[in-house]
Amino acid sequence: MKEVMLTVEGLEKSFKDKQALKGISFEVRKGEIMAILGPNGAGKSTTIRNIMGIMYPDSGSITFHNYDGKEIPRNKIGYLPEERGLYKNVKVMDILLYLADLKDYPLDKAKERILMYLEKFDLVGKDKVSMEELSKGMGQKVQFIGSVLHEPELLILDEPFSGLDPVSQELFKEEIRSLAKNGTAILLSSHQMNLVEEMCDRLFMIQNGQKVIYGSLDEVKTKYANFKCTIHGKNQLSVLENIPQVQRVEQKEDTSILYLEQTVDPTNWLKQLPNNLAIQELKINRISLHEIFIDIATNNNLIAEVGEVHA
Ligand SMILES: Nc1ncnc2c1ncn2[C@@H]1O[C@H](COP(=O)(O)OP(=O)(O)OP(=O)(O)O)[C@@H](O)[C@H]1O
């Protein structure tokens, strides 16, 4: 197993009468992309802010290598906060060198890396431009550069893809993957489940300040992502609902989605379909992370049925 870089253990945090975190525990390992997911207000940013030392937990511990809490060398960590925006009337190169300096990173090396990244992110020549002259997406790229410039061992990205066009999204994805490949531990919060599904090795899902899922993407999919069968063809709802091992059916015009029980073996299940079904097209696949997320965030059906995954 990969070396553990960050350990969060039993984190509790309250704001006045609101308990935002109720015993959050997880690890982030060298070279992995770990997603922290959850509905709005679940506690993701609060968790991240505690790791970054922007606030301190009421109880629980945060360990980076062998350092605890306030001892953690934050210059070994990179952070792209949810709130975007750097000083407006400062030139791109100056603000990035300032950030590198804050992290005690050698400035000549930083300058080289800034120019390399500006080229990579399609911002050649923008080093001399002031921040206020950049578009929102360009500003976000510069802020991303600021978070990786000093070659952090742990990179925390709070909603890195929000507001990016598809091309810029690809650039970020590629860069994040390549950083992980080179050993950076990455903790990433995102609401874009398709991207999480594409990129992440493991995930931690939080709701109301509590863990609901923690495990590798494969484990989570095997455990939570039951099969569904999509049929294009005109069929009566009652007929579909009466097929064995069908939990529920969603119908839109001539397309029906049959959500199947966890124990279904697709080959055997297909063999016993009624022979008078109208089928123009049929496919079987596992439900997506997006659907798992919605299920958990809205009614907890899946969790109640199958329990938890542990990493
Ligand atoms: N500084 C604060 N003072 C009071 N309450 C706060 C503060 N920061 C967060 N909270 C509360 O803590 C809970 C968790 O908020 P947090 O920002 O961590 O959620 P989140 O998962 O990051 O949500 P989102 O997806 O909307 O960004 C919310 O109920 C929020 O109202």
The ligand as an SDF file (V2000), in Angstrom:
LIG
                    3D

 31 33  0  0  0  0  0  0  0  0999 V2000
  -17.4390   30.3000    9.6450 N   0  0  0  0  0  0  0  0  0  0  0  0
  -18.5820   29.6610    9.8520 C   0  0  0  0  0  0  0  0  0  0  0  0
  -19.4620   30.0850   10.7870 N   0  0  0  0  0  0  0  0  0  0  0  0
  -20.6140   29.4150   11.0100 C   0  0  0  0  0  0  0  0  0  0  0  0
  -20.9940   28.2990   10.3530 N   0  0  0  0  0  0  0  0  0  0  0  0
  -20.1690   27.8300    9.3950 C   0  0  0  0  0  0  0  0  0  0  0  0
  -18.9170   28.4850    9.0880 C   0  0  0  0  0  0  0  0  0  0  0  0
  -18.3150   27.7800    8.1160 N   0  0  0  0  0  0  0  0  0  0  0  0
  -19.1330   26.7470    7.8010 C   0  0  0  0  0  0  0  0  0  0  0  0
  -20.2470   26.7800    8.5810 N   0  0  0  0  0  0  0  0  0  0  0  0
  -21.3430   25.8010    8.5610 C   0  0  0  0  0  0  0  0  0  0  0  0
  -20.7620   24.4950    8.6190 O   0  0  0  0  0  0  0  0  0  0  0  0
  -21.4510   23.5910    7.7450 C   0  0  0  0  0  0  0  0  0  0  0  0
  -20.4560   23.0060    6.7610 C   0  0  0  0  0  0  0  0  0  0  0  0
  -20.0490   24.0150    5.8450 O   0  0  0  0  0  0  0  0  0  0  0  0
  -18.9300   23.7900    4.7370 P   0  0  0  0  0  0  0  0  0  0  0  0
  -18.6170   25.1080    4.1150 O   0  0  0  0  0  0  0  0  0  0  0  0
  -17.8190   23.0120    5.3170 O   0  0  0  0  0  0  0  0  0  0  0  0
  -19.7160   22.8680    3.6990 O   0  0  0  0  0  0  0  0  0  0  0  0
  -19.2640   22.3380    2.2500 P   0  0  0  0  0  0  0  0  0  0  0  0
  -19.4300   20.8580    2.2950 O   0  0  0  0  0  0  0  0  0  0  0  0
  -17.9220   22.8630    1.8960 O   0  0  0  0  0  0  0  0  0  0  0  0
  -20.4040   22.9640    1.3480 O   0  0  0  0  0  0  0  0  0  0  0  0
  -20.4060   23.5460   -0.1730 P   0  0  0  0  0  0  0  0  0  0  0  0
  -20.4700   22.3520   -1.0810 O   0  0  0  0  0  0  0  0  0  0  0  0
  -21.6820   24.3130   -0.1950 O   0  0  0  0  0  0  0  0  0  0  0  0
  -19.1760   24.3800   -0.3550 O   0  0  0  0  0  0  0  0  0  0  0  0
  -22.5710   24.3970    7.1130 C   0  0  0  0  0  0  0  0  0  0  0  0
  -23.7450   24.1580    7.8450 O   0  0  0  0  0  0  0  0  0  0  0  0
  -22.1400   25.8360    7.2540 C   0  0  0  0  0  0  0  0  0  0  0  0
  -23.2520   26.6830    7.3890 O   0  0  0  0  0  0  0  0  0  0  0  0
  1  2  1  0
  2  3  1  0
  2  7  2  0
  3  4  2  0
  4  5  1  0
  5  6  2  0
  6  7  1  0
  6 10  1  0
  7  8  1  0
  8  9  2  0
  9 10  1  0
 10 11  1  0
 11 12  1  0
 11 30  1  0
 12 13  1  0
 13 14  1  0
 13 28  1  0
 14 15  1  0
 15 16  1  0
 16 17  2  0
 16 18  1  0
 16 19  1  0
 19 20  1  0
 20 21  2  0
 20 22  1  0
 20 23  1  0
 23 24  1  0
 24 25  2  0
 24 26  1  0
 24 27  1  0
 28 29  1  0
 28 30  1  0
 30 31  1  0
M  END
$$$$
